[in-house]
Amino acid sequence: KTIDNDIAVIDRTFGFDTACTEAERAIDSAYVEATCNANCIGLVKLMGRHAGFITMNAVLAARNVDICLLPEMDISLDKVIEHVLELMQTKGHCVIVVAEGCGDTLIQSSDETDAGGNKKLADVGPWLKDRIMDRFKEVKLPLTIKYIDPTYMIRAVPPNCADRVYCSVLAQNSVHAAMAGFTGVTAGRISMRYVLLPIEALVKSKPKRVDPCGRWMMRLTSTTKQPSYAKNVQRPISQSESKDIMVAISDPVDMRAALADNDEIRRVEPAHLSEVFGTKAVPNSVFDESSGACMFVDSDSWITQVGVGSDKRRVRLQMMVAGPRRLCHFQPEEVAAAIVTCGNPCPGVNSVVRELVMMLWNYGVRKVYGIMHGFNGVTKPHTWVTLRPESVKDLHMLGGSILQCDVGHPPAEEMAKALQTKGVKQFFLIGGRGTHLGGQDIQKELERLNCECSVVGIPQSVENDLNLLDRSFGFDTATTEAEKAIQTAFTEATCKGNCVGLVKLMGRQSGYLTLYAVLAARHVDICLLPEMD
């Protein structure tokens, strides 16, 4: 258990999701203050003594932070304050989020410890506020700073739906382990699988840290647009020690015993436009490798799935690793992109639309269309709207879809011709299985028309019923809301005589949403799923 999510090896510690959700609310409040007051900075200090995972994830979720400071970063205060000056003179407002651990990196802390043996950290929030105010007084610029410190609030709240289910599974697996006679073990989740680990694996491993030169830092700086604040060249933080310890306490296994005679590995390789239109080699200029904060994905990077199939024959699937490549196929200035949302609304659709627009603009694409009314709008020119960063910057705060989801579609041939007429080079579709079937048909028609257009889908299903995927976006949010309905039914049932609380939840052919909401609520007596006889 650690709210900071800094336990090595484990994917995620329970309570972390809930803490990030609460932390994001504090950031949203700071954003409102900063944008609703003249010459205002919203400053938030979050928990994270030595690891910046809470701060980083909350900032990535909020999407409206200009400066994020983590304990793992090498930080020059002068560079930070000069960037604040620049932001205030250009934007008129600014949101800054700092992790409490920066009190030991930006400020020289004492060697005192608290009752728990932890080093007492200098309070970096008020200190940073004073340093910024002093600089603005020097240059005679007006400034107001609204300071928010939700430190203990983010860990003293009830768990959200995802954390409740996670806690339940961990507790149940711990009892299973004890009943089976295992000892000196801990239950956790690694690579999305629940496992039992020797306690030795955790206590011998150093705590996890955010790698300031890793891919998550790249995602962070792509969101905040902040420059490097390093005094010197930022050095990466290696996470390999934990793997070395795991190797040291493990036993070798004969590969012939791990792989049966009939087992095989099969590669699921996506199509590439170079197969038809030739290889292009446009350097990716979005990410600056000199800062050390980027890790391009190798063009031949694959991840192998755990064996699937029967006991007699297992197939291990290899899939291509997602992420930025060093060489691109398109010149950004030549690209027109279109985005369509199909099917039914789902939590997170607007967030996906926002991030598509923002990343396309990061690459240098300046012609981005949003198509209203799903596939039905593709062939209707009046439903195409222009999307720009300033029009979508707060979109993630809204539910539903600003592009208005819809079902049904014209013939794929007509949609392909409409995309060709508009000069679309990249077509992004957000939806479930039906949407992706439509996208597949459109891709075939584009190929028939010899149209050089990349078709990319973002899977969406509030019911989490898309095969192969661990989880579809919006599912966690939907189960959290569903659990609230169950809690209301429980209150009604227990506060009235002879009363039944009856709740109907979404799930046409799949009961995942109902199942997870019931597991989180814990006090349901009867649960009925469509899969049950």
C-alpha positions, 0 to 999 in steps of 0.5 A: 500500500502506498498512495504515491504508487512507488512500489517497484514491480507492481503495476499500480497500488490501490488508492492511487486512482482515487487519489489522482481523481481528487488531485485533478479536482484541485487542479481544475479549481486552480484553472477556474481561479486562474482564468476567472481572475485578472493576471492570476496564477493557480498554484497547486501542491500535491502529495509525492515525497520522492515520486511524482506519479500522483502529480504527473497523472493528475496533470495528464488528466487535467490537461490544462496545466502550464508547468508541472514540477516533479521531485525527479526533475533537475530544476532551475528556479530561474528558468521556471520563473522566466517561463512564468513571466513569459506565460503571464505576458502572453496568456494572462494566466497560468496553472502550476502544479508542484509535487511536495517532494520538490521541497527537498530538491528546490529547497535545502531541507533540514535533516529532521524526521517525523514520527514515522521516520520520514525526512521532514520536507520544506513546504515548497508550495508557499515558498514557490508562491513567494519566489514568483511574487518577488520576481513580479514585484521586481519587474513591476507586473501585477499578479495574483496567486491562488494557492491550493493545497489538497494534500490530505484530502486526496488520501482521506476519501472513499475509494472510487469504483475501480479501486474498490474492485481492485481492493476486493481482488487483492484481498481475496487473492491474499486469503486464497494464498494463505488458505493454500499454504503460501507464506512470505508472499504479497498479492499484486498485479503485474502486466495486468495479471494478478500474481503472488510475489515473494515479499523479498521482491518488494523489499529488496527493490528500490521504490519506483520513480518517474523517469525524467527522460522516459516516455511518460515525461514526453507525454507530460511535456506534450501536454504542458508544452513546458521547456526543460528547466534542467540546470544541467543535462537531465539524466534518466532514472533506470528502473532495471534494478527491480528486474535484476532483483527479480532475476536474482530471486527466480529460478531458470525454466527450461523453455521446452517445458514452457512451450509445448510442441504445438505452441506457436507465435503469430504476428498480427501486423498492421497494414502500412501505406508504404506497401502501395505508395512507397516508403517515405522518410520524413524526420519526426521533428515534434520531439527533441531527443537532445533534451533526453525526454523522448524515447521513439519506438523502434520501427520493428518493436513488438509485444508478445501476448501470454499464450491463448487457446487450449491446453493442447495448442497455445498461440502467442500473439505478437502485436506492434508497439504503439508510440512515436516513430523517428520517421513519418510517412506524411509531411505535416503541412500536406495533411488534412485530418478528419475526426468522426464519432459514431455509435452512442455517447461514452465518457471520454469521447470529447477527451479523445477528440481534444487530444487528437487535435492537440497532437495533430497540431503538435506535429504541424497539421493545421487542417483538422476537421470534425465531422458531425453526426457520425458516418452520416455526416461524412458525405454532407459538406455542411456537417464538416467543422474546423477544429483548432486547439483554442476551440477544443482546449476545455473539451475534456471537461465535458461529457458526451461528444461535441461532434454528436454521435450517430448510428447508421452510415451511407455506402462506404464508396460514397464516404471514401469519395467524400474523404478524397474530395476533401483531400483527407490524408488521415481519418480518425474514427471513434466507436465500437465494433460496428464503427470499426467495421465501417472503417474497414470498408472505407479503407478498402474503398480508399485503396480502390480509389488509390487514395493515400489516406491513413484510417485509424480507429480509437475503440470505444464501448461503455460496456467494455465488450470489445474483444482483445482489449483490456479495457475500453475508455469510459468504462471506469467512469461508467461503473463509478456512476452505476455504483452511485445508483446502487448506493442510492438503492441500498439507502432506499432499501435499508431506510424503509420497511419491507423495501427492495432497491431495484436498479437496471444498468446498461449492458445489452449483451455483456454484463461487465458494467453491472458486474463491476458496479456490483463488485464495487458496491459490495452490498447487492443481494442479487445480480442478473447478467445477460450471460446468465441462464 
